[in-house]
Amino acid sequence: MNELMTSSKINITPTENSKIHEIDFDNLVFGKKFSDHMFVMEYENGSWGEPQIRPYGPIEINPALNTLHYGQAIFEGMKAFYVDENTINIYRPKAHFERLNYSARRIGIPETDYDTFITALEELMRLDHQFVPKKDQTSLYVRPFIFASDDLLAAKSSSKFSYYIITSPVGAYYEEGFNPVSLTTTKEYVRAVVGGTGDVKTAGNYAASFLPAKKAKEAGFTQVLWLDAKEHKFIEEVGTMNIHFLINDTLITPKLMGSILGGITRRSVTTLAEEWGYKVEERRITIDELFEASANGSLKEVFGSGTAAVISPVGLIHHEGETINIGTGKIGEFAEKLYDEITGIQYGKIEDRHGWIHSVKV
């Protein structure tokens, strides 16, 4: 392989055998196929080492790897979008970077710098621009992650860490595509408590949610609508997205209180809603209030927001044997407007008035 330096910060080793021919861009499955290159940086002796980009591939680990036993790991989920043959848009990278460092602080992982992060993303986009799909509702999913890499069976923070960024061409996240999903609550399990790690993107949060999500799916629902851990009545979030309720002309979004992940798309939704003249309330809302709003006709729409799905309409919510149906089986007008605006910005079809886009020339 030939090594070359295309930036002052990152040592790049390009692949000799591209996997682009393995990608079926007409049938993309979320997170199944990966691009040619990955970013790698190691932390040891109190500092981050030389940043590198090298061919994507397996990594060798020791069975005593700290993360395998104690779960000291964090990640982010971002997207990049095809604009034209010369331009790729990365959506809100600064916000994702800031959340990565927020997670790092909570999980005891050393923070990283934005210059290296954005340079790595730019170089990955240039190297693997052919992997960015061009069809509507497709994108290049970007996964930065950091994990403890000490080979030591001791229940304490690692002294070594590995930092990677990998990318994957993807289609729709949910099997339903853009059709409304169905949600159910549970009193048997809780997702997070205030003071815990519910507001950070750490691996253990998701592992703990898999069994409840499996049970929800077996019962015929798409995902779990999580209630608060203490009283089991305040709505918090869905397994893989934040949740929003349009009641009359007011957009209600559960307030961030330490047990809910502060979604980047969530921020975009509330910003746009305020600009469009809607009343926006970030507050606690009970499941009973939601059912009452449905009964009196004031509940207009329910939808989730997140990087993976962008906007995901909710058509049904089940709670303790009772069910409410929302809308007409299609995405609501307000949710669709949000989806069109956000994706329009992402794909470069609508002007970015907020500085959310970082464009990369390839």
C-alpha positions in Angstrom: 0.0 0.0 0.0 1.1 3.5 -0.7 0.9 6.0 2.2 0.1 9.6 1.4 -0.6 12.7 3.5 -3.6 14.7 2.2 -3.8 16.9 5.4 -1.4 18.2 7.9 -3.1 16.2 10.7 -4.1 12.7 9.3 -1.9 10.0 7.9 -3.9 8.3 5.1 -3.4 4.8 3.7 -5.7 4.3 0.8 -7.2 0.9 0.0 -5.9 -1.1 -2.9 -9.1 -3.1 -3.3 -12.3 -1.1 -3.3 -15.6 -2.8 -2.1 -17.8 -0.4 -4.1 -18.9 -3.3 -6.4 -20.4 -5.1 -3.3 -22.9 -2.3 -2.7 -26.4 -2.8 -4.2 -27.5 0.9 -4.1 -31.0 -0.2 -5.2 -31.5 -2.3 -2.1 -29.7 -0.7 0.8 -30.2 -2.3 4.2 -29.4 -0.1 7.2 -25.9 -0.7 8.6 -25.1 -3.9 6.6 -22.4 -2.6 4.2 -19.4 -0.3 4.9 -17.2 2.0 2.9 -13.6 1.5 2.0 -11.9 3.5 4.8 -12.1 4.1 8.5 -10.5 6.7 10.8 -8.5 5.4 13.8 -6.8 7.2 16.7 -5.4 5.6 19.9 -5.2 7.1 23.4 -2.3 6.0 25.7 0.0 7.5 28.3 -2.4 10.5 28.8 -2.8 11.7 25.3 -4.3 11.0 21.9 -1.8 9.6 19.3 -1.4 10.1 15.6 -4.7 10.2 13.7 -4.9 7.8 10.8 -7.2 6.8 8.0 -6.8 3.2 6.7 -8.7 0.6 4.8 -11.8 -0.6 6.6 -11.4 -4.1 8.1 -11.4 -6.3 11.2 -9.5 -5.2 14.3 -7.7 -7.6 16.5 -8.7 -7.6 20.2 -7.7 -9.4 23.3 -10.4 -11.5 25.2 -9.7 -9.4 28.2 -10.5 -6.1 26.4 -12.0 -3.8 29.0 -15.0 -2.8 27.0 -16.2 -6.4 26.5 -16.5 -6.7 30.2 -17.4 -3.3 31.5 -19.0 -1.5 28.6 -17.0 1.7 28.7 -18.0 2.9 25.2 -19.7 5.8 23.5 -20.8 6.6 20.0 -22.6 9.0 17.7 -24.8 8.6 14.6 -24.6 11.1 11.8 -25.4 11.4 8.2 -23.9 12.7 5.0 -25.9 13.4 1.8 -25.2 13.5 -1.9 -25.7 17.0 -3.4 -24.0 16.7 -6.7 -20.9 15.1 -8.2 -18.7 17.6 -6.4 -20.4 18.1 -3.1 -21.4 16.1 0.0 -23.3 17.7 2.9 -22.6 16.6 6.5 -25.5 17.4 8.8 -24.8 19.3 12.0 -21.3 17.8 12.7 -20.4 20.4 15.4 -23.5 19.4 17.4 -22.7 15.7 17.1 -19.1 16.4 18.1 -20.2 18.3 21.2 -22.5 15.5 22.2 -19.7 13.0 21.7 -17.6 14.9 24.2 -20.5 15.3 26.6 -20.9 11.5 26.5 -17.1 11.1 27.0 -17.1 13.2 30.1 -20.0 11.2 31.7 -18.4 7.8 30.9 -14.9 8.7 31.9 -13.4 8.8 28.4 -10.9 11.5 27.4 -12.3 14.2 25.2 -11.2 14.8 21.6 -10.7 18.0 19.5 -13.1 19.3 16.8 -10.3 20.0 14.3 -9.3 16.4 14.1 -12.9 15.2 14.0 -14.0 17.5 11.1 -10.8 16.9 9.2 -11.3 13.1 9.5 -14.9 13.5 8.2 -13.8 15.6 5.3 -11.1 13.1 4.3 -13.4 10.1 4.6 -15.9 11.9 2.4 -13.3 12.6 -0.3 -11.9 9.0 -0.2 -15.3 7.3 -0.2 -17.5 9.7 -2.0 -18.7 7.0 -4.4 -20.3 5.2 -1.4 -22.7 8.1 -0.8 -26.0 7.0 -2.3 -27.9 9.3 -4.6 -31.5 8.3 -4.3 -34.1 10.0 -2.1 -34.3 8.7 1.5 -30.8 7.3 1.3 -27.6 8.7 2.8 -24.1 7.8 4.1 -24.4 6.9 7.8 -21.4 8.0 9.8 -20.6 6.3 13.1 -17.9 7.8 15.3 -17.2 5.6 18.4 -14.7 5.4 21.3 -14.1 2.4 23.5 -11.9 1.3 26.4 -9.0 -0.7 25.1 -7.1 -1.8 28.2 -6.6 -5.6 28.3 -7.4 -5.8 32.0 -10.1 -7.5 34.0 -10.6 -4.8 36.5 -13.8 -2.8 37.2 -12.3 0.6 36.7 -11.8 3.2 33.9 -9.4 2.1 31.2 -6.1 4.0 30.6 -6.2 3.2 26.9 -9.0 4.1 24.4 -9.6 3.5 20.7 -11.4 6.1 18.6 -12.9 5.1 15.2 -15.1 6.5 12.5 -16.7 4.2 10.0 -19.3 4.9 7.3 -22.1 3.0 5.7 -24.5 3.7 2.8 -28.0 3.3 4.1 -31.7 3.4 3.1 -34.7 3.7 5.5 -34.1 2.8 9.1 -37.5 1.3 9.9 -39.0 -1.5 7.9 -42.2 0.6 7.7 -40.2 3.2 5.7 -42.2 6.4 5.8 -45.4 4.8 7.0 -46.6 5.4 10.6 -45.0 3.2 13.3 -46.8 1.7 16.3 -45.6 2.1 19.9 -46.3 0.4 23.3 -45.4 1.4 26.8 -44.1 -1.0 29.4 -44.1 -1.0 33.2 -41.9 -4.1 33.5 -38.8 -2.3 32.4 -37.3 1.2 32.5 -34.9 2.8 30.2 -33.1 5.3 32.4 -33.2 7.3 35.6 -32.1 10.9 36.4 -28.5 10.8 37.5 -27.8 7.7 35.3 -26.6 7.6 31.7 -29.9 8.1 29.8 -28.8 11.4 28.4 -25.6 10.1 26.8 -25.0 7.8 23.8 -23.3 4.9 25.6 -23.5 1.3 24.6 -25.1 -0.1 27.7 -28.2 2.1 27.3 -29.1 0.3 24.1 -28.2 -3.2 25.3 -30.6 -2.8 28.2 -33.4 -1.8 25.7 -33.1 -4.8 23.4 -35.2 -7.3 25.4 -38.1 -4.8 25.9 -37.9 -3.9 22.2 -38.0 -7.6 21.2 -41.1 -8.2 23.3 -42.8 -5.1 21.8 -42.1 -6.4 18.3 -43.4 -9.9 19.2 -46.6 -8.2 20.4 -47.0 -6.5 17.1 -45.5 -3.1 17.8 -42.5 -1.3 16.2 -40.9 0.0 19.4 -41.3 0.9 23.1 -42.5 4.3 24.2 -40.6 4.8 27.4 -42.2 6.3 30.5 -40.2 7.7 33.4 -38.6 5.2 35.8 -40.0 6.6 39.0 -43.8 7.1 38.5 -44.3 5.3 35.1 -46.5 8.1 33.8 -44.3 10.8 32.2 -43.4 10.2 28.5 -39.7 10.3 27.8 -38.6 8.9 24.5 -38.8 6.0 22.1 -36.0 3.4 21.8 -34.2 5.0 18.9 -35.7 8.5 18.7 -37.1 11.5 20.6 -40.9 11.9 20.5 -43.1 15.0 19.8 -46.8 15.7 20.1 -48.8 18.2 18.2 -51.8 19.1 20.4 -54.0 21.7 18.8 -51.3 24.2 17.5 -48.8 23.5 20.3 -45.8 21.2 19.7 -45.0 19.4 23.0 -41.6 17.7 23.4 -40.6 15.9 26.6 -38.2 18.1 28.6 -34.6 17.1 28.9 -34.1 16.3 32.6 -31.2 13.9 32.6 -32.8 10.7 31.5 -33.6 11.6 27.9 -31.0 11.8 25.0 -30.7 15.3 23.7 -31.3 14.6 20.0 -29.8 16.7 17.3 -32.8 16.3 15.0 -35.0 17.1 18.1 -33.3 20.5 18.2 -33.9 21.0 14.5 -37.6 20.2 15.0 -38.2 22.7 17.8 -36.2 25.4 16.0 -38.2 25.1 12.8 -41.5 24.9 14.7 -40.8 28.1 16.5 -39.8 29.8 13.3 -43.1 28.7 11.7 -45.1 30.3 14.4 -46.1 27.3 16.4 -46.1 27.4 20.2 -43.4 25.1 21.4 -43.4 23.6 24.9 -40.5 21.5 26.2 -42.2 20.1 29.3 -43.2 16.9 31.1 -46.3 15.2 29.6 -48.1 12.2 31.0 -49.4 9.3 29.0 -52.8 10.1 30.5 -52.7 13.6 29.1 -51.9 12.2 25.7 -54.9 9.8 25.8 -57.1 12.6 27.0 -56.0 14.8 24.1 -56.8 11.9 21.8 -60.3 11.5 23.3 -61.2 15.2 23.0 -59.8 15.5 19.5 -57.0 17.9 20.3 -54.2 15.4 19.5 -53.4 16.2 15.9 -50.1 14.3 15.3 -47.4 12.2 17.0 -44.0 11.7 15.5 -40.4 10.8 16.4 -37.2 12.5 15.4 -33.7 11.2 15.1 -30.7 10.9 12.8 -31.6 7.5 11.5 -35.2 8.1 10.5 -35.2 11.9 10.5 -39.0 12.1 11.1 -41.0 9.0 11.8 -44.8 9.3 12.1 -46.6 7.4 14.8 -49.9 6.0 14.0 -50.8 4.0 17.1 -49.9 4.0 20.8 -50.8 1.2 23.2 -50.8 1.6 27.0 -52.1 -0.8 29.6 -54.6 -2.5 27.3 -55.9 0.8 25.8 -55.0 1.9 22.3 -55.2 5.3 20.5 -55.0 5.8 16.7 -53.4 8.9 15.4 -54.2 10.4 12.0 -55.3 8.6 9.0 -52.6 6.0 8.5 -50.3 8.4 6.7 -47.8 11.0 7.9 -49.4 14.1 9.2 -49.1 17.5 7.5 -46.9 19.1 10.1 -44.5 16.1 10.4 -44.3 15.9 6.6 -43.5 19.6 6.4 -40.7 19.1 9.0 -39.4 16.1 7.1 -39.4 18.0 3.8 -37.6 21.0 5.3 -34.9 19.1 7.1 -34.2 16.7 4.3 -34.3 19.6 1.8 -31.6 21.3 3.8 -29.6 18.1 4.1 -29.7 17.4 0.3 -28.9 21.0 -0.5 -32.3 21.7 -2.1 -33.3 24.3 0.6 -31.2 27.1 1.8 -29.4 26.4 5.1 -30.3 29.5 7.2 -29.0 28.0 10.5 -25.5 26.9 9.7 -26.4 23.2 10.1 -24.6 22.0 7.0 -20.9 21.4 6.5 -20.3 20.9 2.8 -17.3 18.9 1.5 -15.9 19.3 -2.0 -14.8 15.9 -3.4 
